[in-house]
Amino acid sequence: MLIFSLYYLRFFTIIISILCFFNIIYSYYFNLYLNVDNYFYTLLISSIPLISFLFKKKDLLKISIYEKIMAVVSGYFFLPVLISLPYYLSIYNVTLFEAYFEAISGFTSTGFTIFDNIKHLDQSLILWRSSSQWIGGLYFLFSILLLIDIFDDNLKKTVTNFLSFNTSEIFKQSIKLFSFYSILTLIIFFILNIFQIRSFNSFNLALTLISSGGFLPTNNVSQIINTEIKQIIFSLCMLFSFFSLFLLYNLSFFKQKGIKFLQEDIYLLFYIVSIYIFFLIFADKSINFNQLFFAISSSVSNIGFSLDKTTSNYSFIFLLLIIIGGSFFSTSSGLRFMKIYSLLKFSINEVKSHFKPKNVHVNKLAFVEKNMDIKDFYKYFLTILIFIISLITLLSILTVSGIELEISFKLSILTIMNTVNSSMTGLSEFNFAELTYIPKISLIIFMIIGRVELLTILILIKKFFFKN
C-alpha cells in the first residue's frame, strides 16, 4: 500500500518541484528576492521522494480499490505540507498551522485565505497560491481517473469505451488529461490577455479558473474585471471548469466517438441555459444582468467569485447552484447535476409505479444506451445522505465554536463544496485568520472531505451494503 502511494504521489512532488523552479526563475527575472530562498528549500524537500527512482521498482500487478483510496487520501494531507513551506518561510509571520490551512485551501481549490491584503504580498507568493490550486485541480482529476471503476458505466463513458481501466489505459488517459488541462489553462490565459487583462493577472486567473479555485491575485475581482465585456468573457471562462474537461476533444471527434461521450454536457447545457433564462425573466431588473450572469457562472462552477454586493439578495439560490455543481469530469465540486437529475427521475418513476403498477416505467436517460442500474441510484441517494450528515456535523462544530448560525450554515456549504466566500453569499468580510484551532481544523478536514467524499466514502459504503 505504501509503495503504491509513493509511486502515485511522486508524480505530483515532481510537479511541485517544477513549480518551485519556475518561481525561482520568476523571482530572479523580476528582482523579487524577498522569498526566493523559500522556493529553494521547498524544491529540495519536494525532490526527496525522487530518490525512489534509484531503487528497483516493485511490480504492482494488482492494486485493490482500498489501496488506491489510501493513496488519494494521503495525498490530500501530505502534498499541502510541501505547498505550505513557502508560506511558513515567508516574511509575513505566518504560523505553520496557518500556512497549512492556506495550502489545504488552495490544494482543494476552495479559496479560503488567512491573508488580509493580497496586493501587499510578494508577486512570487501570489503566483505560488495560484499554482497550488492548479496542481490541486489536476490531482482531483487524476484521483477520479484512478478510482473510475467505482462510478457507474454511463458516467465512465464520458471518458472512455472501457468499462474497467488497466494500467496502460490509465496511463493513456492520464497523458490525455494532463495535456487538455494544460492546454485549456493556456487558452484561458490567452483569452484574458486578448481582452486587455494584465498578463500577470491573466496567468494567475487562468490557473484559478481551470481548477475551479478561489484565490485571486488581488483583493477583489472587480479591480480586474472592470468593464462589461470583461465581465461577460470572464463569466464564460468560468464555465471551463463547469463542463467536462474532455468536451472540446469529444466535439472534435464527434463522428468517431458518438453522442454518448457528450450526454452529460448536453444536459448541463440545457441546465445552465435554463438558469440564465430564469434569472433574465424573474430577477430584479434594477440589477445589471452582467452581474447576475457572472454570479451564476461562478456558482455552478463552484468558484464563488462575485462582482457586487447586490447579488447577495439571491444568496440562497446561489448556494443551491453551488450544491448541485457541474460535470462528473470537471474540477468543480458539488453533488453533480446528472446524479441529482437521475435520482429525481428514478424517484418519480417509483412514485408512478405505485399509482399505475401495470405500466412499465423505464429508468433511462436520453442519449444513454441502456437503463440505469438500480445500485447506481442507491449510491446517488447515499451521496446526498452523506452530504447532509457532513453539513450538519460541520454546522454543529462551527456553531458551538461561537460563529452565528446563518454564517455557519453558509460557510459549511462553501467548505464542503470547495467554494470561496464572497459577497455573492454574504460572507465577503469573513476573517479566517481570527478563527481558533477547532473551527480551522474542522474546515481543513471538511475541505478534504469535499474533494474525496465521492471517491472514498461511497466505496466504503458499497463494501458493506452491496455484496456484488
C-alpha positions as CSV (number, residue, x, y, z in Angstrom):
1,M,0.0,0.0,0.0
2,L,2.8,2.4,0.9
3,I,4.7,1.6,-2.2
4,F,1.8,2.4,-4.5
5,S,1.1,5.6,-2.6
6,L,4.7,6.7,-3.0
7,Y,4.6,5.9,-6.8
8,Y,1.3,7.8,-7.1
9,L,2.3,10.9,-5.1
10,R,5.8,11.1,-6.6
11,F,4.4,12.4,-9.9
12,F,2.9,15.4,-8.0
13,T,6.0,16.1,-6.0
14,I,7.8,16.4,-9.3
15,I,5.2,19.0,-10.4
16,I,5.7,20.9,-7.1
17,S,9.4,20.9,-7.8
18,I,8.9,22.2,-11.3
19,L,6.6,25.0,-9.9
20,C,9.3,25.9,-7.4
21,F,11.9,26.1,-10.1
22,F,9.6,28.4,-12.2
23,N,9.1,30.6,-9.1
24,I,12.8,30.9,-8.6
25,I,13.3,31.9,-12.2
26,Y,10.4,34.4,-12.0
27,S,11.8,35.9,-8.8
28,Y,15.3,36.4,-10.2
29,Y,14.0,37.8,-13.5
30,F,11.8,40.4,-11.8
31,N,14.3,41.0,-8.9
32,L,11.9,39.7,-6.3
33,Y,14.4,38.4,-3.7
34,L,12.3,38.6,-0.5
35,N,11.1,35.0,-0.6
36,V,13.3,33.4,-3.3
37,D,15.2,31.2,-0.7
38,N,11.9,29.7,0.4
39,Y,11.4,28.1,-3.1
40,F,15.0,26.7,-3.0
41,Y,14.2,24.9,0.3
42,T,10.8,23.7,-1.0
43,L,12.5,22.4,-4.2
44,L,15.0,20.4,-2.2
45,I,12.4,18.9,0.2
46,S,9.9,18.1,-2.6
47,S,12.7,16.3,-4.5
48,I,13.3,13.8,-1.7
49,P,10.7,11.3,-3.0
50,L,12.6,11.2,-6.3
51,I,15.2,9.1,-4.5
52,S,12.8,6.2,-5.0
53,F,13.9,6.1,-8.7
54,L,17.2,4.7,-7.6
55,F,15.6,1.6,-6.2
56,K,14.3,-1.3,-8.2
57,K,10.6,-0.8,-8.9
58,K,8.3,-3.3,-7.4
59,D,5.8,-4.8,-9.7
60,L,2.3,-3.8,-8.8
61,L,0.3,-6.3,-10.7
62,K,-3.0,-5.9,-8.9
63,I,-3.9,-2.9,-6.7
64,S,-7.0,-3.1,-4.7
65,I,-9.5,-0.2,-4.7
66,Y,-8.7,0.4,-1.0
67,E,-5.0,0.9,-1.8
68,K,-6.0,3.4,-4.4
69,I,-8.3,5.2,-1.9
70,M,-5.5,5.4,0.7
71,A,-3.1,6.8,-2.0
72,V,-5.6,9.5,-2.9
73,V,-6.5,10.4,0.8
74,S,-2.8,10.5,1.9
75,G,-2.1,12.9,-1.0
76,Y,-4.6,15.4,0.3
77,F,-2.8,15.5,3.7
78,F,0.8,15.2,2.5
79,L,1.2,17.3,-0.6
80,P,-0.2,20.5,1.2
81,V,2.7,20.1,3.7
82,L,5.1,20.8,0.8
83,I,2.9,23.6,-0.5
84,S,2.7,25.3,2.9
85,L,6.5,25.7,3.2
86,P,6.8,29.0,1.1
87,Y,4.0,30.5,3.3
88,Y,5.7,29.5,6.5
89,L,9.2,30.6,5.5
90,S,8.0,33.9,4.1
91,I,8.5,37.3,5.7
92,Y,4.8,37.6,6.6
93,N,5.0,35.9,10.0
94,V,2.6,33.1,9.1
95,T,2.4,30.2,11.6
96,L,2.9,26.7,10.5
97,F,-0.8,25.9,11.1
98,E,-1.9,29.0,9.2
99,A,0.4,28.0,6.3
100,Y,-1.1,24.5,6.2
101,F,-4.6,26.0,6.3
102,E,-3.7,28.2,3.3
103,A,-2.1,25.3,1.5
104,I,-5.1,23.0,2.1
105,S,-7.5,25.7,0.9
106,G,-5.5,26.1,-2.3
107,F,-4.9,22.4,-3.0
108,T,-8.6,21.6,-2.5
109,S,-9.5,24.6,-4.8
110,T,-11.5,26.2,-2.1
111,G,-10.0,29.7,-1.8
112,F,-10.3,30.5,1.9
113,T,-7.4,32.7,2.9
114,I,-5.7,33.9,6.1
115,F,-4.2,36.9,4.3
116,D,-6.0,40.2,4.7
117,N,-4.4,42.2,1.9
118,I,-3.4,40.3,-1.2
119,K,-2.0,43.2,-3.1
120,H,0.7,43.6,-0.4
121,L,2.0,40.1,-0.9
122,D,5.1,39.4,-2.9
123,Q,4.2,38.5,-6.5
124,S,6.0,35.2,-6.4
125,L,3.9,34.2,-3.4
126,I,0.7,35.2,-5.3
127,L,1.8,33.0,-8.1
128,W,2.5,30.2,-5.7
129,R,-1.0,30.5,-4.3
130,S,-2.5,30.2,-7.8
131,S,-0.2,27.3,-8.6
132,S,-1.3,25.4,-5.6
133,Q,-4.9,25.4,-7.0
134,W,-3.7,24.3,-10.4
135,I,-1.9,21.3,-9.1
136,G,-4.8,20.6,-6.7
137,G,-7.3,20.6,-9.6
138,L,-5.0,18.2,-11.6
139,Y,-4.7,15.9,-8.5
140,F,-8.5,15.8,-8.2
141,L,-8.9,14.8,-11.9
142,F,-6.2,12.1,-11.6
143,S,-7.9,10.8,-8.5
144,I,-11.2,10.4,-10.3
145,L,-9.4,8.6,-13.1
146,L,-7.6,6.3,-10.6
147,L,-10.9,5.4,-8.9
148,I,-13.1,5.5,-12.0
149,D,-14.2,1.8,-11.6
150,I,-16.4,2.8,-8.6
151,F,-18.6,5.0,-10.8
152,D,-21.5,3.9,-12.9
153,D,-20.9,2.9,-16.6
154,N,-22.8,5.9,-18.1
155,L,-20.5,8.4,-16.3
156,K,-17.4,6.4,-17.3
157,K,-18.5,6.5,-20.9
158,T,-18.0,10.3,-20.8
159,V,-14.3,9.4,-20.7
160,T,-13.7,6.1,-22.5
161,N,-15.3,3.0,-24.0
162,F,-13.5,0.8,-21.5
163,L,-15.7,-0.4,-18.6
164,S,-12.6,-1.1,-16.5
165,F,-9.2,0.5,-16.7
166,N,-6.0,-1.5,-16.9
167,T,-2.6,0.1,-16.3
168,S,-2.0,1.1,-19.9
169,E,-5.4,2.7,-20.3
170,I,-5.0,4.7,-17.1
171,F,-1.6,5.9,-18.4
172,K,-3.1,6.8,-21.8
173,Q,-6.0,8.7,-20.2
174,S,-3.7,10.4,-17.7
175,I,-1.5,11.8,-20.5
176,K,-4.6,13.0,-22.3
177,L,-6.0,14.5,-19.2
178,F,-2.7,16.4,-18.3
179,S,-2.5,17.7,-21.9
180,F,-6.0,19.0,-22.0
181,Y,-5.7,20.5,-18.6
182,S,-2.6,22.4,-19.6
183,I,-3.9,23.4,-23.0
184,L,-7.2,24.7,-21.5
185,T,-5.2,26.7,-19.0
186,L,-3.2,28.4,-21.8
187,I,-6.4,29.0,-23.8
188,I,-8.0,30.8,-20.8
189,F,-4.7,32.8,-20.3
190,F,-4.7,34.0,-24.0
191,I,-8.4,34.8,-23.9
192,L,-8.0,37.0,-20.8
193,N,-4.9,38.6,-22.4
194,I,-6.8,39.4,-25.6
195,F,-9.3,41.4,-23.6
196,Q,-6.6,43.5,-22.0
197,I,-6.2,41.9,-18.7
198,R,-2.6,42.3,-17.4
199,S,-0.5,39.2,-18.2
200,F,0.3,38.5,-14.5
201,N,-3.3,38.7,-13.5
202,S,-4.4,36.7,-16.6
203,F,-2.0,33.9,-15.8
204,N,-3.0,33.7,-12.1
205,L,-6.7,33.8,-13.1
206,A,-6.2,31.1,-15.7
207,L,-4.7,28.8,-13.0
208,T,-7.6,29.6,-10.8
209,L,-10.4,29.2,-13.3
210,I,-9.3,25.9,-14.8
211,S,-9.0,24.4,-11.3
212,S,-12.3,25.9,-10.0
213,G,-10.3,27.6,-7.3
214,G,-10.9,30.8,-5.3
215,F,-7.6,32.5,-4.9
216,L,-7.3,36.0,-6.6
217,P,-4.1,38.0,-7.5
218,T,-5.7,41.0,-5.9
219,N,-8.2,41.8,-3.1
220,N,-11.3,41.9,-5.3
221,V,-12.1,40.5,-8.7
222,S,-13.9,43.8,-9.6
223,Q,-10.5,45.5,-9.6
224,I,-9.5,43.4,-12.6
225,I,-12.9,42.7,-14.3
226,N,-13.9,46.3,-14.6
227,T,-15.8,46.5,-17.9
228,E,-18.9,44.8,-19.1
229,I,-17.1,42.9,-21.9
230,K,-14.6,41.6,-19.4
231,Q,-17.4,40.5,-17.2
232,I,-19.0,38.5,-20.0
233,I,-15.8,36.9,-21.1
234,F,-14.7,36.1,-17.6
235,S,-18.1,34.5,-16.9
236,L,-17.8,32.3,-20.0
237,C,-14.2,31.3,-19.0
238,M,-15.5,30.2,-15.6
239,L,-17.6,27.6,-17.4
240,F,-14.4,25.8,-18.5
241,S,-14.5,24.1,-15.0
242,F,-18.3,23.5,-15.2
243,F,-18.3,21.3,-18.3
244,S,-16.3,18.2,-18.8
245,L,-12.6,18.6,-19.4
246,F,-12.9,16.5,-22.5
247,L,-15.8,18.5,-24.0
248,L,-13.8,20.2,-26.8
249,Y,-11.9,16.9,-27.6
250,N,-15.2,14.9,-27.8
251,L,-16.7,17.6,-30.0
252,S,-13.7,17.4,-32.4
253,F,-14.1,13.7,-32.7
254,F,-17.9,13.5,-32.5
255,K,-18.3,11.3,-35.6
256,Q,-15.9,8.7,-34.3
257,K,-16.9,8.8,-30.6
258,G,-20.7,9.4,-30.8
259,I,-23.3,11.1,-28.6
260,K,-22.7,9.0,-25.5
261,F,-19.5,10.9,-24.8
262,L,-21.4,14.2,-24.8
263,Q,-24.5,13.2,-22.9
264,E,-23.7,14.9,-19.6
265,D,-22.5,18.1,-21.2
266,I,-25.7,18.3,-23.3
267,Y,-27.8,18.0,-20.1
268,L,-25.5,20.6,-18.4
269,L,-26.0,23.0,-21.4
270,F,-29.8,22.8,-21.0
271,Y,-29.4,23.2,-17.3
272,I,-27.2,26.4,-17.4
273,V,-29.3,28.0,-20.2
274,S,-32.5,27.4,-18.2
275,I,-30.9,29.1,-15.2
276,Y,-29.8,32.1,-17.3
277,I,-33.3,32.4,-18.8
278,F,-35.0,32.1,-15.4
279,F,-32.9,35.0,-14.0
280,L,-33.4,37.0,-17.1
281,I,-37.1,36.8,-16.7
282,F,-37.7,36.9,-12.9
283,A,-34.7,38.7,-11.5
284,D,-34.8,42.2,-10.2
285,K,-34.4,44.5,-13.2
286,S,-32.6,47.1,-11.2
287,I,-29.6,44.7,-11.0
288,N,-27.3,44.7,-14.0
289,F,-27.7,41.2,-15.7
290,N,-24.0,41.0,-16.3
291,Q,-23.5,40.8,-12.6
292,L,-26.1,38.0,-12.3
293,F,-24.6,36.2,-15.3
294,F,-21.2,36.4,-13.6
295,A,-22.6,35.1,-10.3
296,I,-24.5,32.2,-11.9
297,S,-21.4,31.1,-13.8
298,S,-19.3,31.4,-10.6
299,S,-21.9,29.4,-8.6
300,V,-22.4,26.5,-11.0
301,S,-18.6,26.1,-11.5
302,N,-18.0,26.2,-7.7
303,I,-15.6,29.1,-8.0
304,G,-17.5,31.6,-5.9
305,F,-16.3,35.0,-7.2
306,S,-18.7,37.9,-7.0
307,L,-18.7,41.4,-8.5
308,D,-21.2,43.3,-6.5
309,K,-23.0,43.0,-3.1
310,T,-26.4,43.5,-4.6
311,T,-26.4,39.9,-5.9
312,S,-26.4,38.7,-2.2
313,N,-30.3,39.1,-2.5
314,Y,-30.2,35.7,-4.3
315,S,-27.6,34.1,-2.0
316,F,-29.9,31.1,-1.2
317,I,-30.3,30.3,-4.9
318,F,-26.6,30.7,-5.5
319,L,-26.0,28.2,-2.6
320,L,-28.3,25.7,-4.3
321,L,-26.4,26.1,-7.5
322,I,-23.2,25.6,-5.7
323,I,-24.5,22.4,-4.0
324,I,-25.6,20.9,-7.4
325,G,-22.2,21.6,-9.1
326,G,-21.1,20.7,-12.6
327,S,-19.8,17.8,-14.7
328,F,-18.6,14.5,-13.4
329,F,-15.1,15.0,-15.0
330,S,-14.6,18.7,-14.3
331,T,-12.7,20.3,-11.4
332,S,-16.0,21.7,-9.9
333,S,-17.3,20.1,-6.7
334,G,-21.0,19.7,-5.8
335,L,-23.3,16.7,-5.9
336,R,-23.3,16.8,-9.7
337,F,-26.3,17.7,-11.8
338,M,-26.5,14.3,-13.7
339,K,-26.7,12.4,-10.5
340,I,-29.4,14.6,-9.0
341,Y,-31.4,14.5,-12.2
342,S,-31.1,10.7,-12.5
343,L,-32.1,10.3,-8.8
344,L,-35.1,12.6,-9.3
345,K,-36.3,10.7,-12.4
346,F,-35.9,7.4,-10.6
347,S,-37.9,8.7,-7.6
348,I,-40.7,10.0,-9.8
349,N,-40.9,6.6,-11.6
350,E,-41.0,4.8,-8.2
351,V,-44.0,7.0,-7.2
352,K,-45.7,6.5,-10.6
353,S,-45.3,2.7,-10.3
354,H,-47.4,2.7,-7.1
355,F,-50.2,4.6,-8.7
356,K,-50.0,2.8,-12.0
357,P,-48.5,-0.6,-11.2
358,K,-49.4,-2.1,-14.6
359,N,-47.4,0.5,-16.5
360,V,-43.7,0.0,-17.3
361,H,-41.5,2.9,-16.1
362,V,-38.1,3.0,-17.7
363,N,-35.2,4.5,-15.8
364,K,-33.3,5.6,-18.9
365,L,-31.9,9.0,-19.8
366,A,-31.8,10.5,-23.3
367,F,-28.5,9.7,-25.2
368,V,-28.0,6.6,-22.9
369,E,-27.9,3.2,-24.5
370,K,-29.2,1.2,-21.5
371,N,-31.2,1.5,-18.4
372,M,-29.5,2.8,-15.2
373,D,-28.6,0.2,-12.7
374,I,-30.6,0.3,-9.5
375,K,-27.4,0.1,-7.5
376,D,-26.3,3.4,-9.0
377,F,-29.4,5.1,-7.8
378,Y,-28.7,3.8,-4.3
379,K,-25.2,5.3,-4.5
380,Y,-26.7,8.7,-5.6
381,F,-29.0,8.6,-2.7
382,L,-26.2,7.8,-0.3
383,T,-24.2,10.7,-1.8
384,I,-27.0,13.2,-0.8
385,L,-27.3,11.5,2.6
386,I,-23.5,11.8,3.3
387,F,-23.7,15.5,2.2
388,I,-26.5,16.2,4.7
389,I,-24.6,14.4,7.5
390,S,-21.4,16.3,6.7
391,L,-23.3,19.6,6.6
392,I,-25.0,19.0,9.9
393,T,-21.7,17.9,11.6
394,L,-19.7,20.9,10.4
395,L,-22.6,23.3,11.1
396,S,-22.7,22.0,14.7
397,I,-19.0,22.4,15.2
398,L,-18.9,26.0,13.8
399,T,-22.0,27.0,15.8
400,V,-20.6,25.6,19.1
401,S,-17.4,27.5,18.3
402,G,-19.3,30.7,18.6
403,I,-20.0,31.5,14.9
404,E,-23.5,32.8,14.1
405,L,-25.9,30.1,12.8
406,E,-26.5,31.8,9.4
407,I,-22.8,32.3,8.8
408,S,-22.1,28.8,10.0
409,F,-24.7,27.3,7.6
410,K,-23.3,29.2,4.6
411,L,-19.7,28.5,5.5
412,S,-20.4,24.8,5.9
413,I,-21.9,24.6,2.4
414,L,-19.0,26.5,0.9
415,T,-16.4,24.3,2.7
416,I,-17.9,21.0,1.7
417,M,-18.4,22.3,-1.9
418,N,-14.9,23.8,-2.0
419,T,-16.2,27.3,-3.0
420,V,-14.7,30.6,-1.8
421,N,-16.6,33.0,0.3
422,S,-17.7,36.3,-1.3
423,S,-20.4,38.9,-1.3
424,M,-22.5,36.6,-3.5
425,T,-23.2,34.5,-0.4
426,G,-22.9,37.4,2.1
427,L,-19.6,36.2,3.5
428,S,-17.1,38.6,1.8
429,E,-15.9,40.1,5.1
430,F,-15.4,36.7,7.0
431,N,-11.9,36.6,8.5
432,F,-10.4,33.1,8.6
433,A,-7.2,34.4,10.4
434,E,-9.3,35.1,13.5
435,L,-10.7,31.6,13.8
436,T,-9.5,29.4,16.7
437,Y,-7.9,26.0,16.2
438,I,-11.0,23.8,16.4
439,P,-13.0,25.6,13.6
440,K,-9.9,25.8,11.5
441,I,-9.1,22.1,11.9
442,S,-12.8,21.3,11.1
443,L,-12.6,23.4,8.0
444,I,-9.4,21.6,6.9
445,I,-11.0,18.2,7.4
446,F,-14.2,19.1,5.6
447,M,-12.4,20.8,2.7
448,I,-10.7,17.5,2.1
449,I,-14.0,15.6,2.6
450,G,-15.4,17.8,-0.1
451,R,-12.8,16.6,-2.5
452,V,-12.6,12.9,-1.6
453,E,-16.2,12.1,-0.4
454,L,-17.4,10.7,-3.7
455,L,-14.1,8.8,-4.2
456,T,-13.8,7.2,-0.8
457,I,-16.9,7.2,1.5
458,L,-19.2,5.8,-1.2
459,I,-16.9,2.8,-1.9
460,L,-16.7,2.1,1.8
461,I,-20.5,2.2,2.0
462,K,-20.7,-0.1,-1.1
463,K,-18.4,-2.6,0.7
464,F,-21.0,-3.0,3.5
465,F,-24.3,-2.6,1.6
466,F,-23.6,-4.0,-1.9
467,K,-22.2,-7.5,-1.8
468,N,-21.5,-7.6,-5.6
